[in-house]
């Protein structure tokens, strides 16, 4: 269902994103690498676990081996948002992971094979909107149209016929006709973006793809372990160097969001997957380009809870919470998204860090959100 998207349309405030952090913004193969930090003593006195060796045999197409092991999750750094605190030790088992985000080409193959219709392409049920708390008298026929949440530029406003109303402080809009095939609206196309990450896919859409592909979504700890690329407590997936120095390392917003983007990295929106150097595990775009769904519900206090558990004993292959809680939006049922996107700016957002975490409403199709899959070793 696409109730959340329509509900947002009826009460969307000016904001850069939907995250708990209050931040500014709402296929390829690679070398098989297994790396990790040197085993050390964890905070509870237990011995850290080394990464698991790569299984024998061929890698699944487009995937690389992530050995897992014990790593520092979360962050206490100055750039970290409160929901990232505190840093703590976590152990995950090994798994295979897509080297890149799922592309438009891969998602198209899934749709062609199954006939799947994404949530952004389905009309909204009026009864479900009312059940979600939207006053019936405020619901119009336009609110029931298939739609998705887009970041609007002046050019988009021209296409939408509302250029005279364009306002840089109101850049998020529910756009009827926007979906994975039409990222900015019905006039747009992915014809020349088949190697870009698919967007406007909800959590349920990502799960449907994973089921078809014989994969699953990563847990938040798995995703963060993979994003770090074996660099213990580094600021970014590539290390501690600035994202633009000396060359662009990720597709992010360069300048003051939302009205000044220098496009120093060469991209105004999504970039073809693999456009920037991979991390130490051979994974591309673990910072920037698009936010990525994980399997876990979002809780603002999840890292604090897990750190308390780690103080009592080893935390091994932790599963996400049984229910969500976002202290900034208690009614929201958000899933954790990771990695930041092309809308994360370089002046005050910095969400293209491995420890950064955002609450994304599970049923809302977003122009800056995609996913990648993982597979357990057989």
C-alpha positions as CSV (number, residue, x, y, z in Angstrom):
1,X,0.0,0.0,0.0
2,X,1.0,3.6,-0.6
3,X,-0.9,5.2,2.2
4,X,2.2,6.9,3.7
5,X,3.0,8.8,0.5
6,X,-0.6,10.2,0.2
7,X,-0.6,11.0,3.9
8,X,2.6,13.0,3.5
9,X,1.0,14.9,0.6
10,X,-1.7,16.1,2.9
11,X,0.7,17.4,5.5
12,X,4.2,17.7,4.1
13,X,6.3,20.2,5.9
14,X,9.3,22.0,4.3
15,X,12.3,19.7,5.1
16,X,15.3,18.2,3.5
17,X,14.4,14.6,4.4
18,X,12.5,12.1,6.4
19,X,15.2,11.0,8.8
20,X,15.4,11.0,12.5
21,X,18.6,12.9,12.3
22,X,17.0,16.1,11.1
23,X,19.6,16.1,8.3
24,X,19.2,18.0,5.0
25,X,17.8,15.2,2.9
26,X,15.1,13.2,3.1
27,X,25.5,-4.4,-11.3
28,X,28.8,-5.0,-11.4
29,X,31.3,-7.6,-10.2
30,X,34.3,-6.8,-8.2
31,X,37.3,-8.6,-6.7
32,X,36.4,-11.0,-3.9
33,X,38.0,-9.7,-0.8
34,X,37.7,-10.6,2.8
35,X,39.3,-8.2,5.3
36,X,38.9,-7.0,8.8
37,X,40.7,-5.5,11.8
38,X,43.2,-7.4,13.8
39,X,41.5,-9.4,16.6
40,X,41.5,-7.4,19.8
41,X,39.8,-7.5,23.2
42,X,36.2,-6.3,23.2
43,X,34.8,-3.8,25.8
44,X,33.4,-6.7,27.8
45,X,36.8,-8.5,27.9
46,X,35.8,-11.1,25.3
47,X,38.1,-11.9,22.3
48,X,37.1,-10.3,19.1
49,X,36.2,-12.7,16.2
50,X,38.2,-12.7,13.0
51,X,36.4,-12.5,9.6
52,X,35.3,-15.7,8.1
53,X,37.3,-17.0,5.1
54,X,35.7,-16.9,1.7
55,X,33.7,-20.1,0.8
56,X,35.1,-22.3,-1.9
57,X,33.6,-22.1,-5.3
58,X,32.4,-19.4,-7.6
59,X,30.9,-16.2,-6.2
60,X,27.3,-15.5,-6.9
61,X,27.1,-13.1,-10.0
62,X,27.8,-9.5,-9.1
63,X,28.5,-10.3,-5.4
64,X,31.6,-10.1,-3.2
65,X,32.4,-11.9,0.0
66,X,32.1,-10.0,3.3
67,X,33.9,-12.0,6.0
68,X,32.2,-10.2,8.9
69,X,33.9,-10.6,12.2
70,X,34.0,-8.1,15.1
71,X,33.9,-4.4,14.3
72,X,33.0,-1.1,15.9
73,X,29.5,-0.1,15.1
74,X,28.1,3.4,15.6
75,X,30.2,6.5,16.3
76,X,31.0,9.0,19.0
77,X,32.7,11.4,16.6
78,X,31.7,15.1,16.3
79,X,30.0,14.5,13.0
80,X,27.8,11.7,14.4
81,X,24.1,12.3,15.1
82,X,22.6,11.2,18.4
83,X,21.1,8.1,17.0
84,X,24.6,6.9,16.1
85,X,25.8,7.0,19.7
86,X,27.5,5.2,21.3
87,X,30.2,3.3,19.4
88,X,30.2,-0.4,20.4
89,X,31.5,-3.8,19.4
90,X,29.4,-6.1,17.3
91,X,30.1,-9.4,15.5
92,X,28.5,-10.6,12.3
93,X,29.0,-13.7,10.3
94,X,30.1,-13.8,6.7
95,X,27.8,-13.2,3.8
96,X,27.8,-12.3,0.1
97,X,26.8,-8.8,-0.9
98,X,25.9,-7.1,-4.2
99,X,29.0,-5.1,-5.3
100,X,26.6,-2.3,-6.3
101,X,23.1,-1.1,-5.7
102,X,20.4,-2.9,-7.7
103,X,20.2,-1.2,-11.0
104,X,17.2,-0.2,-13.2
105,X,18.3,-2.9,-15.6
106,X,18.1,-5.6,-12.9
107,X,14.8,-4.4,-11.5
108,X,13.4,-4.3,-15.0
109,X,14.3,-7.9,-15.5
110,X,12.5,-8.7,-12.2
111,X,9.4,-6.8,-13.4
112,X,9.5,-8.4,-16.8
113,X,9.7,-11.9,-15.3
114,X,7.0,-11.5,-12.6
115,X,4.7,-8.7,-13.7
116,X,5.3,-7.0,-10.3
117,X,3.8,-3.6,-9.8
118,X,5.6,-1.3,-7.3
119,X,3.8,0.6,-4.6
120,X,4.4,3.9,-6.4
121,X,2.5,2.6,-9.4
122,X,-0.6,1.5,-7.4
123,X,-3.6,3.8,-6.5
124,X,-4.2,4.6,-2.9
125,X,-7.1,3.2,-1.0
126,X,-9.2,5.9,0.5
127,X,-10.3,3.6,3.4
128,X,-6.7,3.0,4.3
129,X,-5.9,6.7,4.4
130,X,-8.8,7.2,6.8
131,X,-7.6,4.3,8.9
132,X,-4.1,5.9,9.0
133,X,-5.6,9.0,10.6
134,X,-6.2,11.3,7.6
135,X,-9.5,13.2,8.0
136,X,-11.8,12.0,5.3
137,X,-12.9,15.5,4.3
138,X,-9.3,16.4,3.4
139,X,-8.9,13.5,1.0
140,X,-9.3,14.5,-2.7
141,X,-9.2,12.3,-5.8
142,X,-5.7,13.6,-6.6
143,X,-4.5,12.2,-3.2
144,X,-5.5,8.7,-4.4
145,X,-3.4,8.8,-7.6
146,X,-0.3,6.6,-7.9
147,X,2.6,8.9,-6.8
148,X,6.0,9.1,-5.2
149,X,8.0,11.7,-3.2
150,X,10.5,13.6,-5.4
151,X,13.1,16.3,-4.9
152,X,12.1,19.2,-7.2
153,X,14.4,21.4,-9.1
154,X,13.3,24.4,-11.1
155,X,13.3,22.4,-14.3
156,X,11.0,19.8,-12.6
157,X,8.7,22.6,-11.6
158,X,8.5,23.7,-15.3
159,X,7.5,20.2,-16.3
160,X,4.9,20.1,-13.5
161,X,3.4,23.4,-14.6
162,X,4.1,25.2,-11.4
163,X,7.3,27.1,-12.1
164,X,5.7,30.4,-10.8
165,X,5.2,28.7,-7.5
166,X,8.7,27.3,-7.3
167,X,10.2,27.9,-3.9
168,X,13.7,26.6,-2.8
169,X,12.3,26.1,0.7
170,X,9.6,23.7,-0.6
171,X,11.6,21.2,-2.6
172,X,9.9,17.9,-1.7
173,X,6.7,17.1,-3.5
174,X,4.4,14.2,-4.0
175,X,4.4,13.7,-7.7
176,X,1.6,11.8,-9.4
177,X,3.1,9.6,-12.1
178,X,6.6,9.4,-10.5
179,X,7.8,5.9,-10.1
180,X,10.9,3.8,-10.8
181,X,10.5,4.1,-14.5
182,X,9.8,7.9,-14.2
183,X,12.0,9.1,-11.4
184,X,11.2,12.9,-11.6
185,X,7.7,12.5,-13.0
186,X,5.7,11.2,-16.0
187,X,7.8,13.2,-18.4
188,X,11.1,11.6,-17.2
189,X,12.5,8.2,-18.2
190,X,15.3,5.7,-17.3
191,X,16.0,4.9,-20.9
192,X,19.5,6.3,-20.5
193,X,19.8,5.3,-16.9
194,X,19.6,1.6,-16.9
195,X,23.0,1.4,-15.1
196,X,21.8,3.8,-12.4
197,X,20.4,2.5,-9.1
198,X,16.6,1.9,-9.1
199,X,14.7,4.4,-6.9
200,X,11.1,4.9,-5.8
201,X,11.1,1.3,-4.4
202,X,9.6,0.8,-1.0
203,X,10.7,-1.7,1.6
204,X,8.1,-4.2,0.3
205,X,9.2,-3.6,-3.3
206,X,12.8,-4.4,-2.2
207,X,11.7,-7.6,-0.4
208,X,9.8,-8.7,-3.5
209,X,12.9,-8.4,-5.6
210,X,15.0,-10.2,-3.0
211,X,12.6,-13.1,-2.9
212,X,12.7,-13.4,-6.7
213,X,16.5,-13.2,-6.8
214,X,17.0,-15.7,-3.9
215,X,18.5,-13.1,-1.7
216,X,17.6,-10.9,1.3
217,X,18.1,-7.4,2.6
218,X,21.1,-6.9,4.9
219,X,20.6,-6.2,8.6
220,X,21.9,-2.8,9.8
221,X,25.0,-4.3,11.4
222,X,25.8,-6.3,8.3
223,X,25.4,-3.2,6.1
224,X,27.6,-1.1,8.4
225,X,30.3,-3.8,8.7
226,X,30.4,-4.1,4.9
227,X,30.4,-0.3,4.4
228,X,33.5,0.1,6.6
229,X,35.5,-2.0,4.2
230,X,37.8,-3.3,7.0
231,X,38.7,0.3,8.2
232,X,38.2,0.3,11.9
233,X,36.3,3.4,13.0
234,X,37.2,5.5,9.9
235,X,34.9,8.4,9.2
236,X,33.9,7.3,5.7
237,X,33.9,4.0,3.7
238,X,37.1,5.1,2.0
239,X,38.9,6.4,5.1
240,X,39.1,9.8,6.8
241,X,39.8,12.0,3.7
242,X,37.3,14.6,2.6
243,X,34.7,13.4,0.0
244,X,36.0,15.9,-2.6
245,X,39.7,16.0,-1.8
246,X,41.6,15.6,-4.0
247,X,39.0,14.1,-6.3
248,X,35.3,13.2,-5.7
249,X,34.9,9.9,-3.9
250,X,31.1,9.7,-3.8
251,X,28.0,11.2,-5.4
252,X,26.8,13.8,-2.9
253,X,25.5,17.3,-2.9
254,X,28.4,19.8,-3.1
255,X,27.4,23.2,-1.6
256,X,24.5,24.6,0.4
257,X,21.4,22.4,0.3
258,X,19.0,22.9,-1.4
259,X,19.9,25.9,-3.6
260,X,23.6,25.5,-4.4
261,X,25.1,22.4,-6.0
262,X,28.4,22.9,-7.8
263,X,28.1,19.4,-9.3
264,X,31.8,18.9,-8.7
265,X,31.3,15.1,-8.8
266,X,29.6,15.4,-12.2
267,X,26.1,14.3,-11.2
268,X,22.9,16.3,-10.3
269,X,20.9,13.2,-9.3
270,X,21.9,9.5,-9.3
271,X,25.1,8.3,-10.9
272,X,25.8,5.1,-12.8
273,X,26.7,2.4,-10.2
274,X,30.4,2.0,-9.8
275,X,31.3,5.5,-10.9
276,X,33.6,6.0,-7.9
277,X,36.3,3.8,-6.4
278,X,35.2,0.8,-4.3
279,X,35.9,0.4,-0.6
280,X,38.3,-2.1,0.8
281,X,35.9,-5.0,0.3
282,X,35.2,-4.2,-3.3
283,X,31.8,-2.5,-2.7
284,X,30.7,0.5,-4.6
285,X,28.6,3.5,-3.5
286,X,28.5,2.6,0.2
287,X,28.5,6.4,0.7
288,X,26.3,8.6,-1.4
289,X,24.3,8.0,-4.6
290,X,21.2,6.5,-2.9
291,X,20.1,5.6,0.6
292,X,19.7,1.8,0.9
293,X,17.1,-0.2,2.7
294,X,18.1,-2.6,5.4
295,X,15.9,-5.3,7.0
296,X,15.7,-3.6,10.4
297,X,13.1,-1.4,12.0
298,X,14.4,2.0,13.1
299,X,14.7,2.7,16.8
300,X,16.3,6.0,17.9
301,X,17.9,4.2,20.9
302,X,19.0,1.0,19.1
303,X,22.7,1.7,19.3
304,X,22.4,2.6,23.0
305,X,20.5,-0.7,23.6
306,X,23.0,-2.7,21.7
307,X,25.9,-1.0,23.5
308,X,24.4,-2.0,26.9
309,X,24.1,-5.5,25.6
310,X,27.7,-5.5,24.5
311,X,28.9,-4.4,27.9
312,X,27.4,-7.6,29.3
313,X,28.7,-10.0,26.7
314,X,29.4,-10.6,23.0
315,X,26.8,-9.3,20.6
316,X,26.8,-11.8,17.7
317,X,24.6,-11.5,14.6
318,X,22.1,-9.2,16.2
319,X,18.6,-8.9,14.7
320,X,16.8,-5.7,14.5
321,X,14.2,-4.5,17.1
322,X,10.7,-6.1,17.0
323,X,9.0,-2.7,16.6
324,X,10.0,0.8,15.5
325,X,10.4,4.0,17.6
326,X,11.5,7.3,16.3
327,X,11.8,9.9,19.0
328,X,11.3,12.7,16.5
329,X,8.2,11.1,14.9
330,X,6.7,8.6,17.3
331,X,3.9,7.6,14.9
332,X,6.2,6.8,12.0
333,X,6.9,3.1,11.2
334,X,10.4,3.5,9.8
335,X,13.0,1.1,8.5
336,X,16.7,1.8,8.7
337,X,18.2,3.2,5.6
338,X,22.0,3.6,5.3
339,X,24.6,5.3,3.2
340,X,23.3,8.7,2.4
341,X,22.5,9.9,-1.2
342,X,23.1,12.4,-3.9
343,X,21.2,14.9,-1.7
344,X,23.5,14.6,1.3
345,X,25.4,17.9,1.4
346,X,29.1,18.5,2.3
347,X,28.4,21.4,4.7
348,X,26.1,20.1,7.5
349,X,24.6,16.7,6.6
350,X,27.5,14.3,6.1
351,X,25.2,11.3,6.1
352,X,27.4,9.4,3.6
353,X,29.2,7.9,6.6
354,X,28.9,4.1,7.5
355,X,27.5,4.9,11.0
356,X,24.9,7.3,9.8
357,X,21.3,5.9,9.9
358,X,18.0,7.3,8.8
359,X,14.4,6.3,9.5
360,X,12.5,5.9,6.2
361,X,8.8,5.3,6.2
362,X,8.5,1.8,4.9
363,X,5.7,2.4,2.4
364,X,7.0,5.7,1.0
365,X,8.6,5.6,-2.5
366,X,11.5,8.1,-2.5
367,X,13.6,9.5,-5.4
368,X,16.9,9.0,-3.4
369,X,16.3,5.5,-2.0
370,X,17.2,2.1,-3.4
371,X,18.8,-1.1,-2.1
372,X,21.3,-3.9,-2.6
373,X,21.0,-7.6,-1.6
374,X,22.9,-10.1,0.4
375,X,23.0,-13.9,0.4
376,X,24.0,-16.3,3.1
377,X,26.8,-18.8,2.3
378,X,25.5,-22.2,1.5
